[in-house]
């Protein structure tokens, strides 16, 4: 017969210390995984922003080849053809958005959407005279090369010397 209360029987449970150590290890691993996933998601959103700007740039180049100007007439801020390119029906964006005007004219397909996570609001088209422009966005994880490139664009004159005039941290231009 087995005596369940014998002092010689080995303890089959876990001590409180062992459980706490296991929970601490699991918590640390979970924190690392969540941070990695969030970083990967931010980089994916940044990649999509770069792709969107490239599509808008191609549409703008087609528009300029057809119309002789980068100014999207009747669209954008006060109808001057530039500004936050997805804004419309909110002062001072009382005209069509630049994206809608490019789409309506057949230069931009519908897959490009203004980025709701951007701060300040949306993608930006900045006209620099008649033959230059800069398209800009706010990346969550800009690389040093992305930030360095801003100063090569025509609106790379932010107050801190790093960002565009409108607070963006990534820009492409012609």
C-alpha positions in Angstrom: 0.0 0.0 0.0 1.3 3.5 -0.9 1.4 6.0 1.8 0.4 9.4 0.3 1.6 11.3 3.4 5.1 9.8 3.4 8.0 12.3 3.7 10.0 10.2 1.3 7.6 11.0 -1.7 9.1 13.6 -4.1 7.2 16.9 -4.6 5.5 16.8 -8.0 4.4 20.5 -8.1 6.1 23.7 -9.1 7.3 26.2 -6.6 6.1 29.8 -6.7 9.6 31.0 -7.7 9.7 28.6 -10.7 6.3 29.8 -11.8 7.3 33.5 -11.6 10.6 32.8 -13.5 8.6 31.1 -16.2 6.1 33.9 -16.4 8.9 36.5 -16.6 10.6 34.7 -19.5 7.3 34.3 -21.4 6.5 38.0 -20.8 9.9 39.1 -22.1 9.6 36.9 -25.2 6.1 38.3 -25.8 7.2 41.9 -25.5 10.0 41.2 -28.0 7.6 39.6 -30.5 5.0 42.4 -30.2 7.7 45.1 -30.7 8.9 43.2 -33.8 5.5 42.9 -35.2 4.7 46.6 -34.6 8.0 47.6 -36.3 7.3 45.4 -39.3 3.8 46.9 -39.6 5.2 50.4 -39.5 7.8 49.5 -42.2 5.0 48.0 -44.4 2.9 51.2 -44.1 6.0 53.2 -45.0 6.6 51.1 -48.0 3.0 51.6 -49.1 3.4 55.4 -48.6 6.4 55.4 -50.9 4.6 53.3 -53.5 1.6 55.7 -53.3 3.9 58.7 -53.8 5.5 57.0 -56.8 2.1 56.4 -58.4 1.1 60.0 -57.8 4.4 61.2 -59.2 3.8 59.1 -62.4 0.2 60.5 -62.7 1.6 64.1 -62.2 4.2 63.6 -64.9 1.5 62.3 -67.3 -0.6 65.3 -66.4 2.3 67.7 -67.0 3.1 66.0 -70.4 -0.5 66.5 -71.5 -1.2 70.0 -70.0 2.3 71.6 -70.0 2.2 72.2 -66.2 2.4 70.4 -62.9 -0.3 72.7 -61.5 -3.5 70.7 -61.4 -5.9 73.5 -62.4 -9.0 73.9 -60.3 -7.8 71.4 -57.6 -6.0 71.5 -54.3 -5.7 74.4 -51.9 -8.0 77.3 -53.0 -7.9 75.7 -56.5 -4.3 76.5 -57.0 -3.3 72.9 -57.9 -1.2 72.0 -54.9 -1.4 71.4 -51.2 -2.5 68.3 -49.3 -3.5 66.2 -52.3 -6.4 64.3 -50.7 -8.1 67.2 -49.1 -11.4 68.7 -50.4 -14.5 70.4 -49.1 -12.6 71.6 -46.0 -11.4 75.2 -46.0 -9.1 76.2 -47.6 -9.6 73.1 -49.8 -12.9 74.2 -51.4 -12.0 72.8 -54.8 -11.6 69.1 -55.9 -8.7 67.3 -54.3 -5.6 67.0 -56.5 -5.9 63.2 -56.4 -9.6 63.3 -57.5 -8.7 65.7 -60.3 -5.9 63.5 -61.5 -8.2 60.4 -61.3 -11.1 62.2 -63.1 -8.7 63.2 -65.9 -7.6 59.6 -66.2 -4.1 60.0 -65.0 -4.4 58.2 -61.7 -6.0 54.9 -60.9 -8.3 54.5 -57.9 -6.0 52.3 -55.9 -4.1 55.3 -54.4 -5.8 56.5 -51.2 -4.6 59.4 -49.0 -3.1 58.1 -45.9 -5.3 58.7 -42.9 -2.5 58.0 -40.4 -0.4 60.9 -41.8 0.4 63.8 -39.6 0.1 66.6 -40.7 -2.8 65.5 -42.8 -2.1 63.4 -45.9 0.3 63.4 -48.8 1.5 66.8 -49.9 2.2 68.3 -53.4 4.4 71.4 -53.2 4.9 73.3 -56.5 8.2 75.1 -56.8 7.8 77.4 -59.8 6.5 76.2 -63.1 8.8 73.2 -63.6 9.6 71.7 -60.2 7.5 70.0 -57.5 8.0 67.8 -54.4 5.6 65.1 -53.2 6.0 64.4 -49.5 4.7 62.1 -46.8 5.3 61.4 -43.1 7.0 58.0 -42.6 6.8 56.2 -39.2 10.4 54.8 -39.6 12.3 57.1 -41.9 15.9 56.0 -42.7 18.8 58.4 -42.6 18.8 58.4 -46.4 15.1 59.3 -46.5 15.7 62.3 -44.2 18.9 63.3 -46.1 17.0 63.3 -49.4 14.5 65.9 -48.1 17.1 68.6 -48.4 17.4 67.9 -52.2 13.8 68.6 -52.8 12.5 72.1 -53.5 10.5 72.3 -50.3 13.2 70.9 -48.0 13.4 74.1 -46.0 11.8 73.0 -42.7 12.4 75.1 -39.6 14.6 72.5 -38.0 16.7 71.9 -41.2 15.6 68.3 -41.4 12.0 68.1 -42.5 10.1 69.7 -45.3 8.4 73.1 -44.9 5.1 71.3 -44.0 6.5 68.9 -41.4 6.9 65.8 -43.6 10.0 63.6 -43.3 10.1 61.9 -46.8 9.9 63.6 -50.2 10.4 62.8 -53.9 10.6 65.4 -56.6 11.5 65.9 -60.3 
